[in-house]
Amino acid sequence: MVVTTTKSNSDEQLRSTFASRYATTSLPRFKIPSGSMPKEAAYQTVNDELMLDGNPRLNLASFVTTWMEPECDKLIMASINKNYVDMDEYPVTTELQNRCVNMIAHLFHAPVGDDETAIGVGTVGSSEAIMLAGLAFKRKWQAKRKEQGKPYDKPNIVTGANVQVCWEKFARYFEVELKEVKLSEGYYVMDPAKAVEMVDENTICVATILGSTLAGEFEDVRLLNKLLTKKNEETGWDTPIHVDAASGGFIEPFLYPELEWDFRLPLVKSINVSGHKYGLVYAGVGWVVWRSTEDLSDELVFHINYLGSDQPTFTLNFSKGSYQIIAQYYQFIRLGFEVIIPNKNFLKGQDRSLFLYDQISGISK
Ligand SMILES: Cc1ncc(COP(=O)(O)O)c(C=O)c1O
């Protein structure tokens, strides 16, 4: 929900020029009209007002997907009325979400055995993914402190001051102190050495970013893992790492596969990524994956049985649309793991390069 700041003037009326064939009276702006109107009039009224919105295809203000192939649009329209949470009714959609989780876990080198399934969930975006990951860290830290007979009422999390607002939200909503490493002139991401210095026995995790929101820079997760391992050895703590790969998670494995930032590093216990950024799906999908079942407390998983069988859920909301999950699966199988950098073939009009270039640059034919 975006908190509305529009001043409510209950007397204000809306007039629709082009719907006047159907609707002769004006509409109250902030109250439900006293009567109904023909569907054509409702359509025309809303459509006309929306013309004042910007054009999504020209929106380069954020890096969220605004164009998908018509074939995928068809799949989206066909599934727009499916509720993601009704797993018994839509088992194939559930299966596609599970496939996506496994594909992402493998992409990030999770140590998933051949006969094992990966641990993760589709979310509304990276923000929800981060709330879930943060909660898992908090719960795990609390359980350990309780077991040790130590106080567990002052958890903190260490991040760079460049973190996206969702980390501040997590800290405030779930009562965790946010300890931010200050940025310095010419260095606008978290310094791993300073982050490790700030870690104490109450630190539930260090959150590092792969693709800083402000300038897209990757933080040095490898160095962070090395320094934190040393500190853990010296102190006997086992402070873990979360990687916020909202933007970088779907770029890095394709462009810099040799860079170690993911589950190849032992302290990385969870990773989030936005499907609606470089996962190339319209707004409304993110992912969080955990290294192993040990990293996600059972206590956080709810088992419901409203529709006939056991449904484990770990999300902040309940009902939501399914189409983004289906669209994400479409993109995975459509594009595959093929690294194609636009080159001179693009100029020769090779269809595939052109397609990828469109996707990368946000420009469509
Ligand atoms: C680094 C980072 N983390 C988290 C988020 C939140 O992502 P979402 O919009 O998918 O909730 C963003 C969004 O820009 C981001 O850049």
PDBQT file of the ligand as one rigid body, heavy atoms in Angstrom, charges set to zero:
ROOT
HETATM    1  C1  LIG A 401      19.678  -3.445  -3.488  1.00  0.00    +0.000 C 
HETATM    2  C2  LIG A 401      18.181  -3.481  -3.429  1.00  0.00    +0.000 A 
HETATM    3  N1  LIG A 401      17.578  -4.222  -2.479  1.00  0.00    +0.000 NA
HETATM    4  C3  LIG A 401      16.245  -4.309  -2.391  1.00  0.00    +0.000 A 
HETATM    5  C4  LIG A 401      15.424  -3.597  -3.242  1.00  0.00    +0.000 A 
HETATM    6  C5  LIG A 401      13.926  -3.720  -3.133  1.00  0.00    +0.000 C 
HETATM    7  O1  LIG A 401      13.490  -4.467  -4.219  1.00  0.00    +0.000 OA
HETATM    8  P1  LIG A 401      11.978  -4.692  -4.631  1.00  0.00    +0.000 P 
HETATM    9  O2  LIG A 401      11.565  -3.487  -5.376  1.00  0.00    +0.000 OA
HETATM   10  O3  LIG A 401      12.065  -5.908  -5.510  1.00  0.00    +0.000 OA
HETATM   11  O4  LIG A 401      11.164  -4.927  -3.408  1.00  0.00    +0.000 OA
HETATM   12  C6  LIG A 401      15.998  -2.805  -4.250  1.00  0.00    +0.000 A 
HETATM   13  C7  LIG A 401      15.163  -2.041  -5.177  1.00  0.00    +0.000 C 
HETATM   14  O5  LIG A 401      15.590  -1.218  -5.931  1.00  0.00    +0.000 OA
HETATM   15  C8  LIG A 401      17.416  -2.752  -4.345  1.00  0.00    +0.000 A 
HETATM   16  O6  LIG A 401      18.026  -2.020  -5.281  1.00  0.00    +0.000 OA
ENDROOT
TORSDOF 0
